[in-house]
């Protein structure tokens, strides 16, 4: 079968690989009907999340049809349509029973202390072959798969595999309530759903910060106030838009590949911090292989965090759902501590959140497909990665169709 395989930093290929099979009684095998490209996948190609194992199939978002089941998978049937939780979880260990399924004790082959296991990730997460393929083996299928309601489409369910639940997790971590002013940093796919989640939880105003016009336009269509950090200073603007008080909650939906301003009034401060940002990049991306403008790491790993902390009110709440690798050891802790900020962060507990979001979609409370901007065959995955990596206009969220 065809699958997108990671070979090295800057080197991904659409390869012919063996079809998956049941290996354990808790496994399932699914035929994927759709998968997607996520910003997290780009970290592995850019080198901002290291220790990938060559030969790993990429991708952690998918929907499909069950083709085979292990003997201990008793809650599904062959032929069921399912959405794949991006993080693997067993459902029986103490963290899973508490709802902390991203910290399952049993899913990660590296042991209970290893933390989150997810599809298509580095050695520390398994590795477990991912979903940008025609078929996939699903470990701990009883908890890692969720049945799709009949009136929810594959495309809708695909958005609920990772980006929507991650954003919802971020809104929960930010303890958003009615009347809050929420600042969302990063208007990529997760940022768009963070805006939607904030409104669904009752936020009175959402302020979206990004440097790309098409992403800001999508945020504006949702009702968000928009701030282009390439045209104005985001700290000064958010201060003005919040009446000088600051945001109640800020969500970092960017992560390690954050960019500083290259134009406008915020660029001067970035120039003053050039050496600091360069040291941060060296720390998180010791190996990089840029190619014709692709696979270039973000030039300011802590920029989104710094802006978020600066724009929060005193005793505000910071929610971090953008991905940071273990090698990232720089954080503006002093500024956060002296504002009495509350910080919550982590990997999304997908299995805990996905069923509720599917119900929101089923009832028509939200249509997540509005964030989907491209549908491409798996055969064109390399070109799709390059366009998404360069943040070309219109490439906000891309579905891959394996059977094309």
GUZAKOL-152844 format. One record per residue (C-alpha): residue in three letters; y, z, x; residue number from 1. Coordinates in pm, 1 decimal, always signed. Example, Ala and Ser with C-alpha at 12.3 -4.5 7.8 and 13.67 -1.06 7.14 Angstrom:
2
ALA:-450.0:+780.0:+1230.0:1
SER:-106.0:+714.0:+1367.0:2
This chain:
404
UNK:+0.0:+0.0:+0.0:1
UNK:+364.7:-32.5:+100.8:2
UNK:+566.3:+274.6:+203.1:3
UNK:+886.1:+350.8:+392.9:4
UNK:+783.6:+524.6:+716.4:5
UNK:+993.2:+723.2:+965.3:6
UNK:+916.3:+623.1:+1324.2:7
UNK:+1212.1:+766.8:+1517.0:8
UNK:+1580.7:+850.0:+1477.3:9
UNK:+1738.3:+520.7:+1370.4:10
UNK:+1396.6:+359.6:+1317.0:11
UNK:+1248.4:+334.3:+966.4:12
UNK:+1009.0:+60.6:+855.5:13
UNK:+841.1:-65.1:+539.4:14
UNK:+477.8:-41.2:+649.5:15
UNK:+132.1:-98.9:+510.8:16
UNK:-35.8:+242.8:+492.7:17
UNK:-364.3:+372.4:+345.2:18
UNK:-359.5:+469.0:-21.2:19
UNK:-362.6:+846.0:-82.3:20
UNK:-668.2:+1027.6:-215.0:21
UNK:-754.5:+1370.1:-354.7:22
UNK:-795.3:+1607.3:-59.3:23
UNK:-799.6:+1944.5:-234.7:24
UNK:-889.3:+2056.1:-587.9:25
UNK:-520.2:+2134.2:-649.7:26
UNK:-411.0:+1774.7:-574.4:27
UNK:-316.0:+1482.9:-793.1:28
UNK:-257.5:+1119.1:-704.5:29
UNK:+16.0:+932.1:-889.4:30
UNK:+119.8:+569.3:-909.2:31
UNK:+494.5:+575.6:-864.4:32
UNK:+699.2:+381.8:-1117.1:33
UNK:+1032.8:+474.8:-956.7:34
UNK:+1164.2:+660.9:-655.6:35
UNK:+1512.2:+700.0:-508.4:36
UNK:+1716.6:+729.0:-190.7:37
UNK:+1883.3:+1065.9:-132.4:38
UNK:+2148.6:+1174.4:+115.0:39
UNK:+1892.9:+1413.9:+261.0:40
UNK:+1681.9:+1115.6:+367.1:41
UNK:+1978.8:+991.1:+569.4:42
UNK:+1989.0:+1313.8:+771.5:43
UNK:+1647.7:+1226.7:+915.9:44
UNK:+1751.9:+873.6:+1010.0:45
UNK:+2090.4:+978.4:+1149.7:46
UNK:+1939.0:+1262.9:+1353.2:47
UNK:+2128.1:+1545.7:+1182.5:48
UNK:+1798.0:+1706.6:+1080.9:49
UNK:+1556.4:+1692.4:+1372.4:50
UNK:+1184.8:+1737.3:+1445.9:51
UNK:+1060.5:+1468.9:+1212.2:52
UNK:+699.8:+1367.4:+1273.9:53
UNK:+651.7:+994.2:+1337.3:54
UNK:+446.3:+831.7:+1064.5:55
UNK:+586.7:+1046.4:+783.3:56
UNK:+653.0:+859.9:+457.8:57
UNK:+1009.4:+930.3:+343.7:58
UNK:+1141.4:+1018.4:-1.1:59
UNK:+1136.5:+1327.1:-222.5:60
UNK:+1241.2:+1190.6:-562.9:61
UNK:+995.5:+1017.9:-791.3:62
UNK:+837.6:+960.8:-1129.2:63
UNK:+501.1:+807.3:-1198.2:64
UNK:+170.8:+800.5:-1380.2:65
UNK:-123.7:+1022.0:-1288.4:66
UNK:-420.2:+822.8:-1156.6:67
UNK:-647.1:+1102.3:-1028.9:68
UNK:-670.8:+1480.4:-1061.8:69
UNK:-835.9:+1752.9:-856.6:70
UNK:-1078.0:+1986.9:-1035.3:71
UNK:-826.8:+2275.0:-1050.1:72
UNK:-546.6:+2072.5:-1211.3:73
UNK:-609.2:+2168.9:-1574.5:74
UNK:-266.3:+2113.3:-1734.9:75
UNK:-244.6:+1734.0:-1699.8:76
UNK:-453.2:+1429.8:-1786.0:77
UNK:-496.1:+1095.7:-1615.0:78
UNK:-235.0:+862.2:-1760.7:79
UNK:+34.6:+1128.2:-1810.3:80
UNK:+389.9:+1029.9:-1716.7:81
UNK:+529.7:+1288.1:-1476.9:82
UNK:+837.4:+1370.6:-1273.2:83
UNK:+780.2:+1507.4:-923.7:84
UNK:+956.2:+1827.9:-820.3:85
UNK:+1106.7:+1756.5:-478.6:86
UNK:+993.8:+2094.4:-347.9:87
UNK:+623.2:+2181.1:-357.0:88
UNK:+514.1:+2509.9:-517.1:89
UNK:+185.7:+2673.5:-614.6:90
UNK:+298.5:+2869.2:-920.9:91
UNK:+92.5:+3181.6:-847.5:92
UNK:+246.7:+3353.9:-542.9:93
UNK:+514.5:+3626.7:-580.6:94
UNK:+815.0:+3399.0:-503.5:95
UNK:+693.8:+3138.4:-754.5:96
UNK:+643.9:+3402.8:-1023.8:97
UNK:+1000.0:+3523.2:-959.2:98
UNK:+1129.8:+3168.0:-1006.1:99
UNK:+1197.6:+3117.8:-634.4:100
UNK:+965.4:+2818.7:-617.4:101
UNK:+1146.3:+2666.4:-317.7:102
UNK:+1017.3:+2961.9:-113.5:103
UNK:+652.3:+2936.0:-221.8:104
UNK:+417.5:+3134.6:+2.7:105
UNK:+134.3:+2881.9:-16.6:106
UNK:+281.0:+2530.8:-30.7:107
UNK:+397.0:+2495.7:+330.3:108
UNK:+102.4:+2421.0:+564.1:109
UNK:+290.5:+2603.5:+840.2:110
UNK:+242.4:+2937.1:+665.1:111
UNK:+429.0:+3174.9:+429.3:112
UNK:+714.8:+3239.9:+672.8:113
UNK:+786.8:+2869.1:+715.8:114
UNK:+990.3:+2843.1:+395.5:115
UNK:+1052.8:+2539.1:+179.7:116
UNK:+795.8:+2260.0:+165.6:117
UNK:+926.5:+1928.1:+38.5:118
UNK:+818.0:+1567.0:+37.7:119
UNK:+907.5:+1339.0:+327.1:120
UNK:+1060.1:+1610.5:+544.9:121
UNK:+1036.4:+1730.8:+906.3:122
UNK:+745.6:+1913.9:+1068.6:123
UNK:+874.2:+2255.9:+960.1:124
UNK:+846.1:+2154.8:+592.8:125
UNK:+483.1:+2044.1:+617.4:126
UNK:+514.7:+1761.7:+673.8:127
UNK:+403.3:+1613.7:+341.4:128
UNK:+415.2:+1237.3:+292.3:129
UNK:+694.6:+1135.9:+59.7:130
UNK:+756.4:+925.1:-247.1:131
UNK:+921.1:+602.9:-127.4:132
UNK:+585.1:+435.7:-168.2:133
UNK:+358.8:+274.1:-425.6:134
UNK:+142.7:+586.1:-463.5:135
UNK:+153.9:+949.5:-350.3:136
UNK:-67.3:+1254.3:-317.1:137
UNK:+88.6:+1555.8:-490.2:138
UNK:-17.3:+1895.7:-349.8:139
UNK:-28.8:+2188.1:-594.5:140
UNK:+11.8:+1938.9:-875.9:141
UNK:-3.8:+2202.8:-1151.1:142
UNK:+341.6:+2326.0:-1047.9:143
UNK:+485.6:+2031.3:-854.4:144
UNK:+457.7:+1789.4:-1146.9:145
UNK:+632.2:+1820.0:-1483.3:146
UNK:+532.3:+1607.2:-1784.1:147
UNK:+807.0:+1375.4:-1908.6:148
UNK:+889.2:+1390.0:-2281.2:149
UNK:+813.8:+1067.4:-2466.7:150
UNK:+1178.0:+986.7:-2541.4:151
UNK:+1299.8:+1042.7:-2182.8:152
UNK:+1299.0:+723.1:-1974.3:153
UNK:+1168.7:+693.5:-1619.5:154
UNK:+1523.8:+639.8:-1493.1:155
UNK:+1647.8:+952.6:-1670.1:156
UNK:+1357.5:+1157.5:-1536.9:157
UNK:+1415.8:+1024.5:-1184.8:158
UNK:+1761.7:+1181.0:-1182.2:159
UNK:+1596.0:+1512.3:-1273.9:160
UNK:+1353.6:+1500.0:-979.9:161
UNK:+1609.4:+1640.4:-731.9:162
UNK:+1980.6:+1565.3:-758.8:163
UNK:+2046.8:+1706.9:-1107.1:164
UNK:+1841.7:+2026.7:-1057.8:165
UNK:+1996.9:+2079.5:-713.6:166
UNK:+2343.3:+2058.1:-867.7:167
UNK:+2242.0:+2290.5:-1152.0:168
UNK:+2102.3:+2534.1:-894.0:169
UNK:+2440.9:+2520.3:-722.6:170
UNK:+2624.9:+2592.0:-1046.7:171
UNK:+2395.2:+2887.8:-1112.5:172
UNK:+2448.2:+3018.6:-759.7:173
UNK:+2824.0:+2990.1:-815.5:174
UNK:+2787.9:+3198.3:-1133.8:175
UNK:+3011.6:+2955.2:-1322.4:176
UNK:+3129.7:+3088.2:-1656.8:177
UNK:+3366.6:+2986.4:-1934.7:178
UNK:+3723.3:+2942.8:-1819.6:179
UNK:+3645.9:+2904.7:-1448.2:180
UNK:+3823.2:+2662.9:-1217.2:181
UNK:+3559.0:+2500.3:-996.9:182
UNK:+3611.9:+2296.5:-680.2:183
UNK:+3334.7:+2052.6:-586.7:184
UNK:+3336.0:+1917.1:-232.5:185
UNK:+3153.0:+1585.6:-208.0:186
UNK:+3126.6:+1335.3:-494.0:187
UNK:+2798.3:+1175.2:-401.7:188
UNK:+2508.1:+1200.2:-647.4:189
UNK:+2464.2:+1577.9:-617.0:190
UNK:+2838.5:+1630.0:-636.9:191
UNK:+2855.3:+1421.6:-956.9:192
UNK:+2589.2:+1638.8:-1116.0:193
UNK:+2761.9:+1952.5:-986.1:194
UNK:+3068.5:+1841.3:-1182.1:195
UNK:+2855.1:+1781.9:-1491.9:196
UNK:+2674.8:+2114.4:-1449.2:197
UNK:+3003.4:+2303.3:-1413.7:198
UNK:+3132.5:+2155.2:-1738.7:199
UNK:+2803.9:+2227.5:-1916.7:200
UNK:+2836.6:+2590.4:-1807.7:201
UNK:+3187.4:+2615.8:-1950.0:202
UNK:+3422.4:+2547.3:-1660.9:203
UNK:+3777.2:+2492.4:-1783.5:204
UNK:+3873.9:+2270.9:-1490.4:205
UNK:+3676.8:+2096.5:-1217.4:206
UNK:+3851.4:+1963.3:-908.4:207
UNK:+3651.5:+1703.3:-711.9:208
UNK:+3722.3:+1635.5:-344.0:209
UNK:+3602.8:+1324.6:-158.9:210
UNK:+3731.0:+1040.0:+53.3:211
UNK:+3574.8:+745.6:-132.6:212
UNK:+3757.4:+581.1:-420.4:213
UNK:+3451.0:+475.9:-622.6:214
UNK:+3302.3:+824.3:-612.4:215
UNK:+3631.4:+980.7:-715.9:216
UNK:+3655.0:+731.4:-1002.1:217
UNK:+3313.1:+841.1:-1132.1:218
UNK:+3422.7:+1205.5:-1106.2:219
UNK:+3740.6:+1124.0:-1300.9:220
UNK:+3535.9:+960.8:-1576.2:221
UNK:+3361.7:+1295.3:-1619.6:222
UNK:+3696.8:+1465.9:-1668.1:223
UNK:+3740.8:+1608.6:-1319.4:224
UNK:+4072.2:+1632.4:-1137.3:225
UNK:+4031.3:+1424.0:-822.1:226
UNK:+4157.9:+1477.2:-468.1:227
UNK:+4123.7:+1211.5:-197.4:228
UNK:+4131.7:+1392.2:+136.7:229
UNK:+4219.3:+1064.2:+312.0:230
UNK:+4548.2:+1053.4:+119.2:231
UNK:+4651.9:+1417.7:+76.2:232
UNK:+4580.8:+1760.2:+218.2:233
UNK:+4301.8:+1901.6:-1.1:234
UNK:+4392.6:+2264.5:+67.5:235
UNK:+4756.6:+2219.2:-32.3:236
UNK:+4664.7:+2009.2:-335.3:237
UNK:+4404.9:+2254.0:-467.3:238
UNK:+4650.2:+2537.5:-419.5:239
UNK:+4901.0:+2349.8:-636.7:240
UNK:+4643.6:+2251.4:-900.3:241
UNK:+4526.4:+2612.5:-935.9:242
UNK:+4875.2:+2761.0:-973.8:243
UNK:+4860.9:+2909.9:-624.7:244
UNK:+4559.3:+3126.8:-709.7:245
UNK:+4270.1:+2918.9:-576.7:246
UNK:+3941.1:+2816.1:-733.6:247
UNK:+3707.3:+3072.9:-885.5:248
UNK:+3405.9:+2889.5:-743.9:249
UNK:+3358.4:+2621.5:-479.9:250
UNK:+3042.9:+2412.6:-438.8:251
UNK:+2962.6:+2249.0:-105.6:252
UNK:+2764.4:+1939.8:-207.5:253
UNK:+2812.9:+1768.4:+129.1:254
UNK:+2621.9:+1952.6:+400.2:255
UNK:+2584.1:+1877.3:+767.4:256
UNK:+2709.7:+1516.2:+751.7:257
UNK:+3056.1:+1622.5:+636.6:258
UNK:+3350.0:+1401.7:+740.0:259
UNK:+3701.4:+1507.1:+834.9:260
UNK:+4012.7:+1319.7:+724.6:261
UNK:+4096.8:+1009.1:+929.1:262
UNK:+4419.7:+926.0:+748.2:263
UNK:+4696.0:+1109.5:+567.8:264
UNK:+4833.5:+1459.9:+620.9:265
UNK:+4490.1:+1624.5:+669.2:266
UNK:+4411.8:+1401.6:+968.3:267
UNK:+4652.4:+1591.9:+1196.3:268
UNK:+4459.8:+1917.0:+1160.4:269
UNK:+4133.9:+1728.0:+1219.6:270
UNK:+4269.8:+1593.6:+1546.6:271
UNK:+4350.7:+1946.0:+1656.6:272
UNK:+3989.5:+2045.7:+1589.0:273
UNK:+3834.6:+1738.7:+1753.2:274
UNK:+3663.4:+1930.2:+2034.3:275
UNK:+3528.2:+2191.4:+1793.9:276
UNK:+3384.9:+1928.9:+1559.4:277
UNK:+3235.4:+1732.6:+1850.7:278
UNK:+3055.1:+2047.2:+1970.7:279
UNK:+2917.5:+2101.0:+1620.8:280
UNK:+2784.4:+1744.3:+1609.6:281
UNK:+2616.3:+1790.7:+1948.4:282
UNK:+2452.7:+2107.3:+1815.7:283
UNK:+2304.1:+1959.5:+1499.1:284
UNK:+2236.4:+1604.9:+1621.5:285
UNK:+2115.8:+1614.2:+1983.2:286
UNK:+1957.4:+1269.2:+1939.9:287
UNK:+2130.4:+983.0:+1757.7:288
UNK:+2085.8:+604.3:+1750.9:289
UNK:+2376.7:+435.2:+1571.8:290
UNK:+2318.3:+66.2:+1499.7:291
UNK:+2595.9:-168.9:+1385.9:292
UNK:+2773.6:+107.9:+1199.1:293
UNK:+2459.8:+261.6:+1050.9:294
UNK:+2299.0:+599.6:+1118.7:295
UNK:+2622.7:+760.7:+1239.7:296
UNK:+2624.2:+1141.2:+1192.0:297
UNK:+2908.1:+1306.5:+1005.7:298
UNK:+3192.6:+1381.4:+1243.7:299
UNK:+3279.3:+1733.3:+1118.6:300
UNK:+2974.4:+1938.1:+1009.1:301
UNK:+3177.1:+2242.1:+894.9:302
UNK:+3475.2:+2059.5:+742.8:303
UNK:+3364.4:+2089.5:+378.1:304
UNK:+3286.6:+2458.6:+429.3:305
UNK:+3625.6:+2523.6:+587.9:306
UNK:+3808.4:+2351.9:+303.1:307
UNK:+3597.9:+2532.4:+42.9:308
UNK:+3670.5:+2874.4:+192.0:309
UNK:+4041.8:+2795.9:+225.9:310
UNK:+4072.6:+2684.2:-137.2:311
UNK:+3885.7:+2973.9:-298.7:312
UNK:+4071.3:+3260.8:-457.8:313
UNK:+4033.4:+3608.7:-315.1:314
UNK:+3691.2:+3748.4:-412.3:315
UNK:+3585.3:+3397.0:-513.2:316
UNK:+3234.4:+3251.1:-501.4:317
UNK:+3098.4:+2989.5:-259.5:318
UNK:+2781.6:+2799.3:-346.5:319
UNK:+2621.1:+2589.6:-71.4:320
UNK:+2370.9:+2322.2:-175.3:321
UNK:+2450.6:+2058.9:+86.9:322
UNK:+2172.3:+2041.9:+345.5:323
UNK:+2214.4:+2215.6:+681.8:324
UNK:+1939.4:+2215.3:+948.9:325
UNK:+1822.6:+2534.6:+1121.3:326
UNK:+2011.4:+2418.4:+1431.9:327
UNK:+2346.4:+2455.7:+1250.7:328
UNK:+2477.0:+2789.3:+1378.6:329
UNK:+2851.7:+2751.5:+1320.0:330
UNK:+3009.8:+2906.8:+1011.2:331
UNK:+3366.3:+3032.5:+948.6:332
UNK:+3238.0:+3380.0:+863.8:333
UNK:+3562.5:+3561.5:+947.9:334
UNK:+3770.0:+3368.9:+695.6:335
UNK:+3504.9:+3419.6:+428.0:336
UNK:+3466.2:+3791.3:+498.9:337
UNK:+3837.1:+3862.3:+493.9:338
UNK:+3872.3:+3701.1:+149.8:339
UNK:+3587.0:+3911.6:+7.1:340
UNK:+3396.5:+3597.6:-84.5:341
UNK:+3048.3:+3597.6:-232.9:342
UNK:+2818.8:+3339.7:-72.3:343
UNK:+2497.9:+3201.1:-219.8:344
UNK:+2301.8:+2908.1:-79.8:345
UNK:+1961.3:+2756.4:-45.8:346
UNK:+1711.8:+2493.1:-149.1:347
UNK:+1673.5:+2423.5:-519.0:348
UNK:+1395.1:+2594.4:-715.0:349
UNK:+1298.4:+2266.3:-876.7:350
UNK:+1005.8:+2373.2:-1093.3:351
UNK:+1208.4:+2658.9:-1240.5:352
UNK:+1497.7:+2430.9:-1338.8:353
UNK:+1352.9:+2087.8:-1420.7:354
UNK:+1190.5:+2165.8:-1759.3:355
UNK:+1521.4:+2291.9:-1900.7:356
UNK:+1710.5:+1987.7:-1774.1:357
UNK:+1452.9:+1751.5:-1924.4:358
UNK:+1517.1:+1924.6:-2255.8:359
UNK:+1892.3:+1867.2:-2218.1:360
UNK:+1820.0:+1499.7:-2157.7:361
UNK:+1571.0:+1480.2:-2445.6:362
UNK:+1821.8:+1622.7:-2691.9:363
UNK:+2101.9:+1394.9:-2572.4:364
UNK:+2320.1:+1672.3:-2429.0:365
UNK:+2355.9:+1462.1:-2113.3:366
UNK:+2247.1:+1118.1:-1995.4:367
UNK:+2188.0:+1143.1:-1619.7:368
UNK:+2152.1:+765.9:-1577.8:369
UNK:+2532.2:+739.4:-1575.5:370
UNK:+2516.8:+841.3:-1207.7:371
UNK:+2266.2:+564.3:-1121.8:372
UNK:+2450.2:+263.6:-979.0:373
UNK:+2182.9:+46.1:-812.1:374
UNK:+1822.3:-51.1:-884.3:375
UNK:+1642.9:-222.5:-595.8:376
UNK:+1280.9:-324.4:-528.4:377
UNK:+1095.9:-125.6:-263.8:378
UNK:+1069.1:-448.8:-66.7:379
UNK:+1448.5:-432.9:-11.5:380
UNK:+1453.8:-65.3:+84.5:381
UNK:+1585.2:-116.0:+439.2:382
UNK:+1893.2:-306.0:+320.7:383
UNK:+1945.3:-46.6:+46.4:384
UNK:+1933.8:+235.9:+301.8:385
UNK:+2192.4:+62.4:+518.5:386
UNK:+2433.0:+7.5:+228.3:387
UNK:+2394.0:+364.9:+105.2:388
UNK:+2428.9:+502.4:+458.3:389
UNK:+2761.9:+322.7:+501.2:390
UNK:+2875.9:+451.7:+158.3:391
UNK:+2959.1:+99.8:+51.5:392
UNK:+3144.1:+81.0:-282.5:393
UNK:+2905.6:+100.0:-575.5:394
UNK:+2618.8:+254.0:-377.3:395
UNK:+2635.2:+604.9:-520.7:396
UNK:+2273.8:+643.3:-637.1:397
UNK:+1991.8:+396.9:-580.2:398
UNK:+1660.4:+371.2:-761.7:399
UNK:+1368.0:+205.2:-583.2:400
UNK:+1108.0:+23.3:-792.4:401
UNK:+778.5:+32.2:-600.3:402
UNK:+588.1:-225.0:-806.6:403
UNK:+841.7:-508.7:-782.1:404
